[in-house]
Amino acid sequence: MPKKFDPGMRERALRMLAEAMPDHKNKTAAVQHVAGLLGMSPETLRTWARRMDIDAGRVPGPTSEMLEENRRLRRENAELRKANDVLKAASVSFAKEPGRPSTR
């Protein structure tokens, strides 16, 4: 299971990465250096940096806010589908009840 980092650690790591960038030949080298200092996976730091760039508008892509809204809407959609299925099943059950007048 992935290790969870608190938001303070994320901010510190991203600040350290920004400070380390001028001292390295490319972003990958800076990410590996800072990740090594902090004892985390370089991929974790690279992902955080990419998300920060997208959220700041420096790189195209869906922002964190948009991704969270999509997750919320998908959960809501799933709940509504379940409720709709329950209502359909109930209406079929009521329609088959003996003694009910036929709608035909």
C-alpha positions in Angstrom: 0.0 0.0 0.0 1.4 3.4 -0.9 2.8 5.6 1.9 0.6 8.6 2.7 2.3 12.0 3.1 0.8 14.9 4.9 0.1 18.1 3.0 3.0 19.9 4.9 5.4 17.3 3.6 4.1 17.8 0.1 4.6 21.6 0.3 8.1 21.2 1.7 9.1 18.7 -1.0 7.8 20.9 -3.8 9.5 24.0 -2.3 12.8 22.0 -2.0 12.4 20.9 -5.7 11.9 24.5 -6.8 15.1 25.5 -4.9 17.1 22.6 -6.3 16.1 23.1 -10.0 18.9 25.7 -10.8 21.6 23.4 -9.4 20.7 20.4 -11.6 20.9 19.9 -15.4 17.2 18.9 -15.7 14.1 18.4 -13.7 14.6 14.6 -13.5 17.9 15.0 -11.8 16.4 17.6 -9.3 13.5 15.3 -8.6 15.8 12.3 -7.9 18.0 14.4 -5.7 15.2 15.9 -3.5 13.3 12.6 -3.3 16.5 10.9 -2.1 17.0 13.5 0.6 13.4 13.1 1.8 13.3 9.3 1.5 10.4 9.1 -0.9 9.9 7.7 -4.4 11.0 10.1 -7.2 7.7 9.2 -8.9 5.7 10.5 -6.0 7.6 13.9 -6.2 7.4 14.0 -10.0 3.6 13.4 -9.8 3.2 16.2 -7.2 5.2 18.6 -9.3 3.2 17.7 -12.4 -0.1 18.2 -10.5 1.2 21.6 -9.2 2.1 22.7 -12.8 -1.3 21.7 -14.1 -3.2 23.4 -11.3 -1.1 26.6 -11.9 -1.9 26.5 -15.6 1.7 26.0 -16.7 0.9 22.6 -18.3 -2.4 21.6 -20.0 -4.5 19.1 -18.3 -7.5 18.6 -15.9 -7.0 20.5 -12.6 -7.3 18.9 -9.2 -10.6 20.7 -8.8 -12.0 19.3 -12.1 -10.8 15.8 -11.2 -12.5 16.0 -7.7 -15.7 17.3 -9.3 -15.7 14.4 -11.8 -15.3 11.9 -8.9 -18.1 13.5 -7.0 -20.4 13.4 -10.1 -19.5 9.8 -10.8 -20.4 8.8 -7.2 -23.7 10.7 -7.5 -24.5 9.1 -10.8 -23.9 5.6 -9.4 -26.2 6.3 -6.5 -28.9 7.6 -8.8 -28.6 4.5 -11.0 -29.0 2.3 -8.0 -32.1 4.2 -6.9 -33.5 4.0 -10.4 -33.0 0.2 -10.5 -34.8 -0.1 -7.1 -37.7 1.9 -8.4 -37.9 -0.1 -11.6 -37.9 -3.4 -9.7 -40.6 -2.0 -7.3 -42.8 -0.9 -10.2 -42.6 -4.3 -11.8 -43.4 -6.0 -8.5 -46.5 -3.8 -8.0 -47.6 -4.3 -11.6 -47.6 -8.1 -11.1 -49.7 -7.9 -7.8 -52.8 -10.0 -8.1 -56.1 -8.1 -8.1 -54.6 -5.0 -9.6 -56.3 -3.7 -12.7 -54.4 -4.2 -15.9 -53.1 -1.2 -17.7 -53.7 -2.8 -21.1 
